[in-house]
Structures are given as C-alpha cells and as structure tokens.
Amino acid sequence: MIPTNYSYREIPYELLQYHANWDLHPFLDKAEPVTQSPATIAKVGLVTPPLVRADQEGNYKFLTGWRSFNCLKDCSSSIQSTLWCKVLPEQTPKISALAHLYLNYSCTRPISQIEFARFISISKTNLHSIKELLKLFESLGLKSNKTYLERIEKLLLLEPEMQRAMMAGTLNENTARELLRLHASDRLDIFRLFIDLALGAGKQRRLLSLIRDLAGRKGISFSSLITEPQIARILDHPEMNIPQKSQALLSHLQDQLTPTLNTASTSFNKWKDQLELPENLSVDHSPNFEKDEITLSIRFNDREQFEKSLLFTQLLDLRDC
C-alpha cells in the first residue's frame, strides 16, 4: 500500500500549492507550524521535509508541512526560493498517499483525537468505499470499527477554537462530547469559561455538570446562568487568582444546587481540621453524607512498615480469636 518510489527533491516555491482537501489542520492559522516551533524554524529551517504530491500540471500539492513552509517564508531573511520536499509521484494511489500523510505526522508525535477525526474525514472523501477505508485503517494498525470512526469524526462539529484546544490538550475529549450536546452559544460560553479558569479535565466535567443541573432547575440557558451577578462577581474579583476563582465558582454552584450538602461538608471539614491528625491518617465521611459513618484510613509506606505496626499485630490477634 505504501509506495517506495517517492523521492526527495528541491521544488521551486512557485510550484508548491496548498491542498485544502488534504489539510489535517484547517483549524490552525496558515503560518502556525505543527511539528516545529517558529523559533526552531527561524534558526535551523525545516527539520522534516514537507510531503507533497505531484499533479498533472507540473505543480506539487502539500499533504504535510504547508504551515511550516509559510512560517519559514515569514521568518527567513534569506533569498531562498526552493524547498526540499518528499515527493510522491502523480500516479500514487490515494490510499497510499493517505497512509503517507498519517505516518508523516505520527512518526514525530502522537496524533490527537481531533487530528484523527480530520484524517477520517479526509480518508472518507478520497476513498471509494467503506471497505477501502477500513482496509487503510487496518494497515496502519488503527481501530477500524465503522461505528467508532463515525463517533470520532463527529468531533469536527466543534468550533475551530475548540478543535485547537483539543489539539493543544486543554479541552478533554469526553468534555468536548458533552459540549456538542449544547446549543452553539452555550457551548462557546462554557468552553471560554473553561479556558479562562484554566480548568483540567476533572474540573471541566464537574463544572459542566453543576451548570447543567442548576440551569435545568432554574429553567434558564447556560449562558444566562454564568452571567448572573453572583457568578460575575466571582469571575471579576480583583484580588482572587485563577485557581481561587475556579474553586469559589465550583463551591458557589454546589451550594446553589445542594445547600444542605455543602453546609454539611463545610462543617465536617472544620471538625476534621481540629483533629490535627498525623500525615498518614485521613478521615472521610460517607458519600454525600448519606449515612453518619466515618472512615479512618491509615497510610503505610510499604508492606514491611505495615507488618511492623501494632495494628497488624492486633489484626492477627483478632483472626486467632
């Protein structure tokens, strides 16, 4: 499937052309390189030659490296007018060109899920049948279940800035799927709140869950909820830093949703702080304070430390009773 008759050649700038249908990163700016930083490109040029494919007019269309090429032109002070490229001949089958496209990116770093979604879309556009599509993915060692591929491809319904965030790792895939269920305006507002508060995956899901439940209870949109005066005061607070704002917002929403639970949790934590327990001891209440049970946990550094403890001896005594 992957041809061996490609070559490395110097191609004049004027013969190099953008190929939108094969662009794996349409959500990025045209001079935003993917595999190298702009500083590295300015210093040493392109480390990896772009992958191009010859066409019948004698031009060469980018399959990879178009953004790195644009960055090179923007930051280069030389009069360079040619670029070393990895060239696929015009007669290269599309299925082989697609394999080259994927391998050229995946050999330098892991492919993000949003890039994978775009690769699925490009492959479906260029191949004639689902059978050929699955054959391609199997040959690349990728999961080739039709339902799975369709599920991943739906991530392309996200707005470009969310796709960029997924590639950067600042938007979790599961959270992104939850955002897709929302109205577009709500989705953007919640996403920007995630970014402004620099929330990790866990807090993204928790915040979204709290907003969904509270907005549903009040019968208002997500956007209306997060612009309420109390929330606006938290987000605009002049003295709180970003982590403090995110914690204050989560606490406020939890208190609005379950005031009794929040009061109980605050009271329990104050009591626990007064105990001044050693670092290896922790006290926890039953989930959601459904019962009055309290659990005491003891952490040992290793098995040997545990077996030397008085607690271990008492456990043995109880077993022998």
N, C-alpha and C positions, 0 to 999 in steps of 0.2 A: 504493500500500500504506500509506503514512504519511498519516493524515488531517490536514487543515489546519484543521479546525473545533474544535480544542482552545481552551481559554480560560484566563485567569489570574483566579483568584477568591480571596477571603478565605473560608476554611472554618472554622467553629467547631470547637474542639478535640474536642468530644464526638461529632462526626460522622466523625472520622478514625479509621480502623481498620487494624490490622496485617493483612497478607495473606501468610500463611506460604508458600503455594504459589508466590508470585512473589518471594520474598525471595532476592536474589542472594548474600547473605552470612549464611547461617544459622550459620556457624561463628564469628561475631563476637558480642560482648556486645551487649545491646539498646541501650545508650547509647554505643556506640563508633562515632562517625561515620566515614564513608568518604571523602567529598570535602572535608571541612573539619576542622581541628583543633578540639578543645574550647575552646582559648583564643580562637580566632578567632570561634567561635560565641558565646562569652560576651561578646565585645567588640562585634561588629557584627551578630550574628544570622545567619540563613541567607542566604548569598550566592546560592545556586541554589534556587529554589522546588522542593519535592518534586513528583514526578509521582504523581498519584492518578487513580483511575478511579471514576466514579460507579456505584452499583449501584441495583437496583430498589427498595430500601428507603429510598433517600434518603441513604445513607451514602457515604463515599469511602474506598476502599481504597488503601493505599500501594503503589506499584510501585517508587519510589525514595524515599530521604530519611527513612525511618522512624527510623533510628538518630540522624540529625541532629536530628530532631524531639524525640526523647527526651532528647538531650543539651541541647537548648535549654530544655526544661522543667526539667531538673535544675539548670541553671546560671543561669537567668533569675530576676532579683529583681523583675521587673515583674508586673503583673496581666494580661498579655496572654492573650487567650482565643481568638484567631483566628489562622490561618496562611495566608499567601499560597501558593497551590499552582497548578501547571499541571494542569488538569483535562481528562481525556479523558471524553467522554460515554459513557453506559451502552452504547450500541449500537456502540461501537468494535469492529471485528473483532479477535479475539485476535492474529492475525498482525500487525496494525498496532500493537497495544499492545506486543507483543514487540519490534518494531522501535524503538518509542519507548523502551522500557526499556533496550535496548542502547545506543542513541545518547545517551541522557541521561548514562550513565556514561562512554562512550568519548569524548565531546566534552571532558571535563575532564582525562582522563589515560588512559594505556594500560590496557587490560583485562588482568589477569593470567590465566595459564592456568587457575588454579583457579576464577576467576570465569567464564571462558569455559566451563569444564566444567559449572558450575552453570547457565549460560544455556542450554546444550544440553539439560540435563535439564528445565528449566522449559519450553522450547520443545516438547520431545517430549511432555510431559504435556498441553500445551494445544492441540496441533495434531492433526489427524485422520489424517495420513498422512506417510510419509517424503518423498513428493513435495512436500507443502506445506512441510515442514521445510527441504528443500534449496532451495526457492524463496525462503524467508525469508533463508537464509544468502547465497544468490547476490545478492539485492537489497541486502544490507548490505556486499557486497564481501568476504565471508568465504569461506574454503575450505569447499567444500560436498561433499567426498567422504565418503560414508557410513562407510567404514572408519576414516577419520581422526577423524571426530566421535565414533565409539564408543570409539576409543583415548583421546581426551581425556577423555571422560566417566568413564572408569574411575578417574581421579584422585579422584573423590568417595568412593572406598572408603577413602581415607586418614582417619585420625582427625582430629577437629576442630582439634587443636593443630598438626597437620602442615599442614592446609589454611590455617590462619592464617599459618604460616611461609612457605608458598608465596606467599601474597598479599604478605607483607612482603619477600619476596625472600631470605629466609635459608635456604630449602630449595630446592635446584636441582631442576628438573623431571625430568631424567634420573635423578638420585639418588632422587627420590620414586618413580619407577617401579621402581627396584631394591628399594626398601624394601617395595613392595607384594608382592614375591615372598616376603617373610619371614613367619614366624609373628607374630601380633599383639604378643606380649610382647617378642620380639626386636626387632621394628620400633620399638616405643616406646623401648626402652632405647638402641638405636643412635641414633635421632633425638635423644634428650635429650643423648647424648654429643656429637653434632654441635653442639647449641646451647650446651652448657656450655663447649666448646672454641672456640666462635665460628669454626668452620671454613668456608672458602669452598668453592665448587663443586668445584674440583680436589681439595682435600684431603678433602672428603666422600667422593668416589668412591674415592680411594686408601685411606682408612681402611676403608671398607666392603669393598673388595676384599681387603685384608690380613686383616680379621677373618673374612671368608667362607672364605678359603683355610686359615687357621690353625685355625678351628673345625672345618672339614671334616676336616683332617688328624688332629685330636685326637678327633674323634667326639663333640663336645660342642655345646651350644647357644651362640648368640652371647652371650646374657645371662650364661651361665656363664663364658665366656672373659673378658669385660670386668670380671668381679668377682674374677678371680684375684689373689692377693696382690701380685705384682709390678706389675700394672697399677693396682691400688688404691693402691699407694704413690706411683705417678706422679701419679695424679689428685688425691690428697690431700696432695701435697707442700706443706709450709707456706711454702717460700721461692721456688718457681718461679712465674712469672706464667703467664697463659693461653697465650701463644704458645710458651713454653718447655715447658709440659706437652704441648701438641699435638705438638711436634717430638720430645720424648722418647718419647711413646707410639708415634708412627709408626716411629721408629728401633728401639724395642724389638720391635714386631711384625715389622718387616722382618728383624731379627736372628734372631727365633724361626723365621721362615719360611725364610730363606736365610742362615744364619750365614756361610757361605763368601763369598757375595757382599758382605755387609755388611762383613766384615773387609777384603776387597779394596778396597772403596770407601773405607773409612776410611784405609787405608794409602796409596792413591793421592792422596787429598785432602791428607794430611800432606805427601807428597812435592811436590805442586803448590804448596802454600803456601810451601815452602822456596825455590822458584824466584824469587819476588818479581818476577813478570812485570809489564810496564807495563799500564796500564788497558785499552789497546786490543788486548791479546793474551790469548788463552784457550787452555787445553789440555784436551782431553777424551779419555776412553778409549772404546773400542768399547762398544756397548750390552751391559749385563750382563756385561762383561768376557769376552765370548765369544772374542775374539782379543786379541793383545798390541798391536794397532795403537793409535797415539796420533795425534790430530789437533790441529794448531796452527792456530788461527783468528786472523786479523788484521782488526780493525775500522777502517774509514776513515770520516771524517765525510761525505765526498761523493766523487763521481767524480773531481773535479779533484784532490783530495788523493791519490787512488789513482794517477792518471796521472803525478803528480809524484814518486812514490815510486821508490826503487831497485828494488823488487820488480817494478814494472811494466816497467821497462827490461830486467830480466833475463828476464821472460816474453817480451818481444819478441825478444830475442836467441835464446832457445830456439826460438821459432817459425821464425826465419830459418835455423836450422841445417839 
